[in-house]
Amino acid sequence: MVLRIALLGCGSVGSQVARILLEESDSLALRSGARLQLTGIAVRDINAARDVELPADLFTTDAAALVKDADIVIELMGGIEPARTLIIDAIDNGASVVTGNKALLAQDGPELYEKADAAGVRLSYEAAVAGAIPIVRPIRDSLSGDKITRVLGIVNGTTNYILDQMDSTGATFDDALADAQQLGYAEADPTADVDGHDAASKAAILATLSFHTRFPLNDVFCEGIRSITAQDIDAAKEAGYVIKLLAIAEQMTGEDDDAGVSVRVHPALLRRSHPLAAVHGAYNAVFVEAEGAGELMFYGQGAGGVPTASAVLGDVVSAARRMVLGGPGRTEIATAQIRSLPVESVMTRYAIGVEVLDESGVLATIADLFAGRGISIESMRQNIRDAEQGVAELRFVTHRARESDLAATVKDLAGVDVVKSIISVLRVEGE
């Protein structure tokens, strides 16, 4: 049996996928039960420089014609269009689809899943979340008989590299970002990474898988890391924490108005004893908490041509094997209708840094503000910021409370005379 493979896109990942399909054709045939024939590679510019030397006759600019004759379509173009239209065309033609397009899945995933299910084909996307790390299939399949309660993920290698450099070397944000760009971890325009948008797309996918409910991208609360300073890093280190950009999908229980799932991306403090705190450089990791399985962590390279190609080809072999053996495709399990909670409803902890007048009565005033909102302080650290000017720095870590109450407390602090400025506000997670 021969299955025709159409590849859309030939960047760092696509070129490695093409190379492996050509060089490892015999072993892939043994694993899948069919000969996987790469029939063409659709690109915008046939003459563009590429990481891998590939046969020139494979390249075409006519993606639509390539899709029309394919059994399996691998979409690695990125972006919304024309990727969305080409995927729909492939599904309508009865082809299974493998994609790494997290932005498209976060925006239009529900529609694409429904089309794939109705057509009886497979839409696979292991490469869309955390690169080489196998996380989609373990959540969708291995944990389908369990109840996941929380997922914490470091799913963007660029931001993890930046924060790790700031923590381990004392680099500033700007210096760490420039270093990441020089190493190829960050794009010339790093907005999607440092502002959290890339991680937010992945959070939407993880939440949908974990809680069997479709969470669109606009359900994801998103904050980036641009505001993180060396001062924040040092204060976290002193208190035994590390700062990471986390993608979080967490089930909240309680009264009807409080029950649901919170999906959010933001920088957060993690205890240095937490497994995610040991994820360094541009690596990714996803930490899953489930009622039966307990705590699980999936760790590995979250980007790069060869590692991500591994995830893509795993999906290709799986799709091919299904086509050989027969049976319907399996795309998504979204049978529940769990409420998406706004960030204001989340129960969390805050780490708050304030610059205050160094005089008697200040602590009592601040303690009254916290108490007035029903917020309990777990710890407080004080540093003299400017002795001559009579200014001190206070760092508070709270106990768990509702986000809306914590945010209101910060607003109260900013409004009293003894507080000169709010230095930083970060959430504390993983506890």
Stockholm file with secondary structure:
# STOCKHOLM 1.0

chainA/1-431         MVLRIALLGCGSVGSQVARILLEESDSLALRSGARLQLTGIAVRDINAARDVELPADLFTTDAAALVKDADIVIELMGGIEPARTLIIDAIDNGASVVTGNKALLAQDGPELYEKADAAGVRLSYEAAVAGAIPIVRPIRDSLSGDKITRVLGIVNGTTNYILDQMDSTGATFDDALADAQQLGYAEADPTADVDGHDAASKAAILATLSFHTRFPLNDVFCEGIRSITAQDIDAAKEAGYVIKLLAIAEQMTGEDDDAGVSVRVHPALLRRSHPLAAVHGAYNAVFVEAEGAGELMFYGQGAGGVPTASAVLGDVVSAARRMVLGGPGRTEIATAQIRSLPVESVMTRYAIGVEVLDESGVLATIADLFAGRGISIESMRQNIRDAEQGVAELRFVTHRARESDLAATVKDLAGVDVVKSIISVLRVEGE
#=GR chainA/1-431 SS CEEEEEEECCSHHHHHHHHHHHHTHHHHHHHHSSEEEEEEEECSCTTSCCSSCCCGGGEESCHHHHHHTCSEEEECCCSSTTHHHHHHHHHHTTCEEEECCHHHHHHHHHHHHHHHHHHTCCEECGGGSSTTSCCHHIIIIITTTSCEEEEEEECCHHHHHHHHHHHHHCCCHHHHHHHHHHTTSSCSSCHHHHTSHHHHHHHHHHHHHHHTSCCCGGGCEECCSTTCCHHHHHHHHHTTEEEEEEEEEEEECSSTTTCEEEEEEEEEEEETTSGGGGCCTTEEEEEEEETTTEEEEEEEECCCHHHHHHHHHHHHHHHHHHHHHCCCCCCCCCCCCCCBCCGGGCEEEEEEEEEEECSTTHHHHHHHHHHHTTCCEEEEEEEEEETTTTEEEEEEEECSEEHHHHHHHHHHHHTSTTEEEEEEEEEECCC
#=GC SS_cons         CEEEEEEECCSHHHHHHHHHHHHTHHHHHHHHSSEEEEEEEECSCTTSCCSSCCCGGGEESCHHHHHHTCSEEEECCCSSTTHHHHHHHHHHTTCEEEECCHHHHHHHHHHHHHHHHHHTCCEECGGGSSTTSCCHHIIIIITTTSCEEEEEEECCHHHHHHHHHHHHHCCCHHHHHHHHHHTTSSCSSCHHHHTSHHHHHHHHHHHHHHHTSCCCGGGCEECCSTTCCHHHHHHHHHTTEEEEEEEEEEEECSSTTTCEEEEEEEEEEEETTSGGGGCCTTEEEEEEEETTTEEEEEEEECCCHHHHHHHHHHHHHHHHHHHHHCCCCCCCCCCCCCCBCCGGGCEEEEEEEEEEECSTTHHHHHHHHHHHTTCCEEEEEEEEEETTTTEEEEEEEECSEEHHHHHHHHHHHHTSTTEEEEEEEEEECCC
//
